[in-house]
Amino acid sequence: MLHNIIPVILCGGVGRRLWPLSTPRRPKPFLRDMSGQSLLQQTLDRARGMKPPVIVCNGQHADMVRRNVGDAPSTLLLEPCGRNTAPAIIAAAHHVQRDAGDDAVMLVMPSDHFMADPTAVGRAALTLWPYLDHDIVGVFGLRPTRAETGYGYIQVDIGAHARPGSHAVRSFVEKPDRDLAQTYLDQGCWWWNSGLFLARAKTILDHAQTHAPVINIVARRAVENGKWHDRALSLSVDFADSPAVSFDKAVMERIGGVRVAALETVWSDLGTWPALAKNMCAKLFSAG
């Protein structure tokens, strides 16, 4: 089943969150640890056994992406400007649908996270696979270990009738304050939202048409009017007309029929210096 999945890797960022280690010219996905691998390359490792990835990035970072990918087959979607994750993912869905058909399955992954076990994504994807034929969007969550205020949360149906391995999603919430995060931790039915999800291209576009019609139209035009060169599609300037909004807010928080599977690994979005220190130790990273 994994060999049928098309990884869609989001490789954006403006280099603010870990400045001066990351910068606009070299944002977080290109930071390397002492193994010599960048965060982008570690993300690519999680997609082993899957189809060649589609990597969405700013056109200014295309050469760095190519150096990280090396000789491995891939397709680049080059954004003329950053417009957050909703336009990026919906544009990728239009490209995947045009290239591989309605039934093509997309695994959307940010490229700047830490994950101790690269095989955890594949295991969780297999858990969610049976639901894709029913137009279900699968998301990847993590059981919280602390009252974290820096992550979004997923309310998980873990009642008596919940199916082992994956669970229905009741709601999504943005980053809570400290008291609410502690309540979520105590209740046990709230998981961290990793920002990874699995769905058919058609399912994503159907939801986009209903809940984010302006973004959907602009993203489709950006793909249709884009120009190909050297395995890269430069999205047209239509892309700049899209509202800048996250996919969670534009689509995921508005739809039903979502299921969640747990990522059984140590994970962090490495969004702050303390998070970097907790997971890897800042001295292990370089901007090389």
DANOR-V184310 format. One record per run of one state. SS is the DSSP state (hx for helix, st for strand, lp for the rest). FROM is the first residue (numbers start at 1). LEN is the number of residues. If there is no record, write none. Layout:
BEGIN
SS_FROM_LEN / SS_FROM_LEN
END
This chain:
BEGIN
lp_1_1 / hx_2_3 / st_5_7 / lp_12_16 / hx_28_3 / lp_31_1 / st_32_1 / lp_33_5 / st_38_1 / hx_39_8 / lp_47_4 / st_51_8 / hx_59_11 / lp_70_4 / st_74_6 / lp_80_4 / hx_84_17 / lp_101_4 / st_105_6 / lp_111_3 / st_114_2 / lp_116_4 / hx_120_10 / lp_130_2 / hx_132_3 / lp_135_2 / st_137_7 / lp_144_9 / st_153_4 / lp_157_9 / st_166_8 / lp_174_4 / hx_178_10 / lp_188_2 / st_190_11 / hx_201_11 / lp_212_1 / hx_213_12 / lp_225_2 / st_227_3 / lp_230_2 / st_232_3 / lp_235_2 / hx_237_5 / lp_242_5 / hx_247_4 / lp_251_1 / hx_252_3 / lp_255_3 / st_258_5 / lp_263_4 / st_267_2 / lp_269_4 / hx_273_7 / lp_280_2 / hx_282_3 / lp_285_1 / st_286_1 / lp_287_2
END
